[in-house]
Amino acid sequence: MVEHLNNEKLVLEDSKEITLFQLSVIKDRIIQGDALEVLKKLPNECVDLVFIDPPYFLQLPKKKLVRWNAKTTVKGVEDDWDKFESFEEYDSFIQKLLIETSRIMKENAALWIISTYHSVHRIGKIMQDLGYWLLSDVIWVKNNPMPNWLGVRFTNATETIIWAVKNKSAKKYTFNKDLAKEFGIGKVGANVWTIPLCTGKERQKDKEGNKLHSTQKPVELLKRIILTTSNEGDMVLDPMSGTGTTGYVANQLKRNFIMIEREGKYIEGMKERFKISPSIPKKRKKSSIEEELETY
């Protein structure tokens, strides 16, 4: 838990002088720095669960999308961190990220990595080429997706989360099947989670009232990941933590965390977020879609 840490102690800044981070120093802290550089300095086999929300490389057109009323534009992902020169550059980035992640994962640790159709298939191939053993994928269905304003294709209402271990020999990984049944659809706990996009009071805002991060993940999503594949006291890592949902949820569920983030504005958002203790319910009311699917 981080209640004993003030905002000054919550953040640790990386530097060239640091060659190795001691686990006791970075426990329940945010490391400000580049993920690929910081990961190299973490000890071998030190984490029990990793959640990665990498750039999706959406390859969005430079032209602004205008809503049907022709008065407002669609604010998508325009951040520099999602821009790459080519698929080769993107693949190289993901590969380096996953190589370091494997090294710091304990033998039976869980890895979750999320993306959309734009890159999830590339990520899955790289994972398999590196020896990761894919256990499942979970389809996150958004019941409030961003509309497809152009009307030329299906509205993208899902994201895919790959759940894996570092190699095929990892047998005693954590899986809390009773919770999986509670969160999924049907009696077997199917790999479909219906969760709304992060909106309203949960959404972090900047000083102008705009969303602080373009792809902030909802608390409910991380709650399910952490509860189903880790135990109390485990170490949870998020190397690209954005607004800090992973650490925010892990802390309340009695897990320890390490978060890595480069952007100063997101760091400030996390510091503000940790000033308030969240309320994370054990159960969530099912949507009408989920209830209908469970009848089949």
C-alpha positions as CSV (number, residue, x, y, z in Angstrom):
1,M,0.0,0.0,0.0
2,V,1.2,3.5,-0.7
3,E,-0.5,5.5,2.0
4,H,2.8,5.9,3.8
5,L,4.4,7.6,0.7
6,N,4.0,11.2,0.0
7,N,4.1,12.5,-3.6
8,E,7.7,13.4,-3.5
9,K,8.7,9.9,-2.5
10,L,6.3,8.3,-4.9
11,V,8.3,9.2,-8.0
12,L,11.9,8.1,-8.6
13,E,13.7,9.6,-11.6
14,D,16.0,7.4,-13.7
15,S,19.5,8.6,-14.6
16,K,22.5,7.3,-16.5
17,E,24.3,6.9,-13.2
18,I,21.9,4.3,-12.0
19,T,22.9,0.8,-13.3
20,L,20.6,-1.4,-11.2
21,F,17.4,-0.6,-9.2
22,Q,17.1,-2.4,-5.9
23,L,13.7,-4.0,-5.6
24,S,13.3,-2.5,-2.1
25,V,13.9,1.0,-3.5
26,I,11.4,0.8,-6.4
27,K,8.6,-1.1,-4.6
28,D,5.3,0.8,-4.7
29,R,6.9,3.7,-6.7
30,I,6.8,5.3,-10.1
31,I,10.1,5.4,-12.1
32,Q,10.2,8.3,-14.4
33,G,12.2,7.3,-17.5
34,D,12.2,5.5,-20.8
35,A,10.7,2.0,-20.5
36,L,13.3,0.2,-22.5
37,E,16.1,1.8,-20.5
38,V,14.6,1.4,-17.1
39,L,13.6,-2.3,-17.7
40,K,17.3,-3.1,-18.3
41,K,18.0,-1.9,-14.8
42,L,15.4,-4.1,-13.0
43,P,16.6,-7.3,-11.2
44,N,16.1,-10.7,-12.9
45,E,12.8,-12.5,-12.1
46,C,11.4,-9.9,-9.8
47,V,7.8,-9.5,-10.8
48,D,4.7,-11.8,-10.6
49,L,2.4,-10.0,-13.1
50,V,3.1,-7.6,-16.0
51,F,0.5,-5.5,-17.8
52,I,1.7,-3.7,-20.9
53,D,-0.4,-1.1,-22.7
54,P,2.0,-0.3,-25.6
55,P,1.6,2.1,-28.5
56,Y,-0.9,0.6,-30.9
57,F,0.7,2.2,-34.0
58,L,-2.7,3.2,-35.3
59,Q,-1.4,4.9,-38.4
60,L,-4.2,7.4,-38.4
61,P,-4.6,9.8,-41.3
62,K,-3.3,13.4,-40.8
63,K,-6.7,14.8,-41.9
64,K,-8.9,15.6,-38.9
65,L,-12.1,13.6,-38.6
66,V,-15.2,15.8,-38.3
67,R,-18.3,14.7,-36.5
68,W,-21.6,14.7,-38.4
69,N,-22.6,18.2,-37.2
70,A,-19.4,19.5,-38.9
71,K,-18.7,21.7,-35.9
72,T,-16.4,19.5,-33.8
73,T,-13.5,17.2,-34.6
74,V,-12.9,13.7,-33.2
75,K,-10.0,13.7,-30.7
76,G,-8.3,10.4,-31.3
77,V,-4.8,9.3,-30.6
78,E,-2.5,12.0,-31.9
79,D,0.4,11.5,-29.5
80,D,4.0,11.2,-30.6
81,W,4.4,8.0,-28.7
82,D,2.1,6.2,-31.1
83,K,4.0,7.2,-34.2
84,F,6.6,5.0,-35.9
85,E,8.2,5.3,-39.3
86,S,7.5,1.7,-40.4
87,F,6.2,-1.7,-39.2
88,E,9.9,-2.7,-38.9
89,E,10.6,0.0,-36.4
90,Y,7.4,-0.8,-34.5
91,D,8.2,-4.6,-34.4
92,S,11.8,-3.8,-33.2
93,F,10.4,-1.7,-30.4
94,I,7.9,-4.4,-29.3
95,Q,10.6,-7.1,-29.5
96,K,13.0,-5.2,-27.3
97,L,10.2,-4.5,-24.8
98,L,9.2,-8.2,-24.6
99,I,12.8,-9.5,-24.3
100,E,13.4,-7.4,-21.2
101,T,10.0,-8.2,-19.8
102,S,10.7,-11.9,-20.0
103,R,14.0,-11.5,-18.1
104,I,12.4,-9.8,-15.2
105,M,9.3,-12.1,-15.0
106,K,9.4,-14.8,-12.4
107,E,9.2,-18.3,-13.8
108,N,5.4,-18.6,-13.4
109,A,4.6,-14.9,-13.8
110,A,1.7,-13.7,-16.0
111,L,2.0,-11.2,-18.9
112,W,-0.9,-9.3,-20.2
113,I,-0.6,-7.1,-23.3
114,I,-3.4,-5.2,-24.9
115,S,-3.9,-3.8,-28.4
116,T,-6.4,-3.5,-31.3
117,Y,-6.5,-5.1,-34.7
118,H,-3.9,-2.6,-35.8
119,S,-1.1,-4.4,-34.1
120,V,-2.3,-7.2,-31.9
121,H,-1.5,-9.9,-34.5
122,R,2.1,-8.5,-34.9
123,I,2.5,-8.6,-31.2
124,G,1.3,-12.1,-30.9
125,K,3.7,-13.4,-33.5
126,I,6.6,-11.6,-31.8
127,M,5.7,-13.2,-28.5
128,Q,5.6,-16.7,-29.9
129,D,8.9,-16.1,-31.8
130,L,10.5,-15.2,-28.4
131,G,9.2,-18.3,-26.7
132,Y,6.2,-16.9,-24.8
133,W,3.5,-19.4,-24.2
134,L,0.1,-17.9,-25.0
135,L,-2.6,-19.1,-22.5
136,S,-5.6,-17.2,-23.8
137,D,-6.8,-13.9,-25.2
138,V,-9.6,-11.9,-23.6
139,I,-11.9,-9.8,-25.8
140,W,-12.8,-6.5,-24.1
141,V,-16.2,-5.4,-25.5
142,K,-16.9,-1.7,-25.0
143,N,-20.6,-0.9,-24.6
144,N,-19.9,2.8,-25.3
145,P,-17.3,2.7,-28.2
146,M,-16.3,5.7,-30.2
147,P,-18.6,5.8,-33.3
148,N,-17.2,5.2,-36.8
149,W,-17.8,8.7,-38.1
150,L,-17.0,7.9,-41.7
151,G,-19.3,5.0,-41.9
152,V,-17.0,2.9,-44.2
153,R,-16.4,0.0,-41.9
154,F,-17.6,-1.7,-38.7
155,T,-17.3,0.4,-35.5
156,N,-14.3,-0.9,-33.6
157,A,-15.8,-1.8,-30.3
158,T,-13.3,-4.3,-29.0
159,E,-9.7,-4.6,-27.9
160,T,-7.8,-7.9,-27.4
161,I,-5.7,-8.7,-24.4
162,I,-3.2,-11.5,-24.7
163,W,-2.5,-13.5,-21.5
164,A,0.8,-15.5,-21.5
165,V,3.6,-16.9,-19.5
166,K,7.3,-16.6,-20.4
167,N,7.6,-20.2,-21.8
168,K,5.8,-23.5,-22.2
169,S,7.3,-25.0,-19.1
170,A,5.6,-22.6,-16.7
171,K,2.9,-24.8,-15.2
172,K,2.0,-23.3,-11.8
173,Y,0.9,-19.9,-12.9
174,T,-1.8,-18.2,-10.9
175,F,-5.4,-18.5,-12.2
176,N,-8.3,-17.8,-9.9
177,K,-10.9,-19.6,-11.8
178,D,-13.9,-18.7,-9.6
179,L,-13.3,-15.1,-10.3
180,A,-12.9,-15.8,-13.9
181,K,-16.4,-17.3,-13.9
182,E,-17.7,-14.3,-12.1
183,F,-16.2,-11.8,-14.6
184,G,-16.8,-13.7,-17.9
185,I,-20.1,-14.7,-19.6
186,G,-21.7,-18.1,-19.0
187,K,-20.9,-20.7,-16.4
188,V,-17.4,-21.4,-17.7
189,G,-16.1,-17.9,-17.5
190,A,-15.7,-17.2,-21.2
191,N,-13.0,-14.9,-22.4
192,V,-15.3,-11.9,-23.1
193,W,-15.4,-8.9,-20.8
194,T,-18.0,-6.2,-21.4
195,I,-16.7,-3.0,-19.8
196,P,-17.4,0.6,-20.8
197,L,-14.6,3.0,-21.9
198,C,-13.1,5.2,-19.2
199,T,-15.4,8.2,-18.9
200,G,-16.8,10.7,-16.4
201,K,-15.2,11.2,-13.0
202,E,-12.9,8.3,-13.6
203,R,-11.2,10.0,-16.6
204,Q,-8.1,12.0,-15.7
205,K,-8.3,15.6,-17.0
206,D,-5.7,18.3,-17.6
207,K,-6.0,21.9,-16.4
208,E,-8.1,22.8,-19.5
209,G,-10.6,20.0,-18.8
210,N,-9.4,17.8,-21.7
211,K,-8.6,14.2,-21.2
212,L,-5.1,13.8,-19.9
213,H,-4.3,10.6,-21.7
214,S,-5.9,9.5,-25.0
215,T,-6.1,5.8,-24.1
216,Q,-6.7,5.7,-20.3
217,K,-7.8,2.2,-19.3
218,P,-10.8,1.7,-16.9
219,V,-10.3,0.5,-13.4
220,E,-12.6,-2.4,-13.9
221,L,-10.3,-3.9,-16.7
222,L,-7.2,-3.9,-14.5
223,K,-9.2,-5.1,-11.5
224,R,-10.2,-8.3,-13.4
225,I,-6.6,-8.9,-14.7
226,I,-5.0,-8.5,-11.3
227,L,-7.6,-10.5,-9.4
228,T,-7.7,-13.4,-11.8
229,T,-3.9,-13.9,-12.3
230,S,-2.1,-12.7,-9.1
231,N,-2.3,-13.0,-5.4
232,E,-2.1,-10.6,-2.5
233,G,1.4,-9.5,-1.9
234,D,2.5,-10.1,-5.5
235,M,4.6,-7.6,-7.5
236,V,2.8,-6.0,-10.4
237,L,4.7,-4.1,-13.1
238,D,3.4,-1.7,-15.7
239,P,6.3,-0.4,-17.9
240,M,4.2,2.2,-19.7
241,S,1.8,3.2,-17.0
242,G,0.2,6.4,-18.4
243,T,-2.2,7.7,-15.8
244,G,-1.3,4.8,-13.5
245,T,-4.4,2.7,-13.5
246,T,-2.4,-0.5,-12.9
247,G,-0.6,0.7,-9.8
248,Y,-3.7,2.5,-8.6
249,V,-5.8,-0.8,-8.7
250,A,-2.9,-3.0,-7.5
251,N,-2.4,-0.9,-4.4
252,Q,-6.1,-1.2,-3.4
253,L,-6.1,-5.0,-4.0
254,K,-3.1,-5.4,-1.7
255,R,-0.5,-6.0,-4.4
256,N,2.8,-4.2,-4.7
257,F,3.6,-2.3,-7.9
258,I,6.3,-0.8,-10.0
259,M,5.3,1.7,-12.6
260,I,7.4,3.2,-15.3
261,E,6.4,6.4,-17.2
262,R,8.3,8.9,-19.3
263,E,5.9,11.7,-19.8
264,G,5.9,14.3,-17.0
265,K,2.3,15.3,-17.5
266,Y,1.2,11.7,-16.8
267,I,3.5,11.6,-13.8
268,E,1.7,14.6,-12.3
269,G,-1.6,13.0,-13.1
270,M,-0.6,9.9,-11.2
271,K,0.5,12.0,-8.2
272,E,-2.9,13.6,-8.0
273,R,-4.6,10.3,-8.5
274,F,-2.9,8.7,-5.5
275,K,-4.0,11.5,-3.2
276,I,-7.5,9.9,-3.3
277,S,-8.2,6.4,-2.2
278,P,-10.3,4.7,-4.8
279,S,-13.3,2.5,-4.1
280,I,-13.0,-0.7,-6.1
281,P,-16.1,-2.9,-5.7
282,K,-15.6,-6.7,-5.5
283,K,-18.5,-7.2,-7.9
284,R,-19.9,-5.2,-10.8
285,K,-23.5,-5.1,-12.0
286,K,-23.7,-7.0,-15.2
287,S,-24.9,-5.2,-18.4
288,S,-28.1,-6.3,-20.2
289,I,-25.8,-7.6,-23.0
290,E,-24.0,-9.9,-20.6
291,E,-27.2,-11.1,-19.0
292,E,-28.6,-12.0,-22.4
293,L,-25.5,-13.8,-23.5
294,E,-25.5,-15.9,-20.3
295,T,-28.9,-17.4,-21.2
296,Y,-27.4,-19.2,-24.2
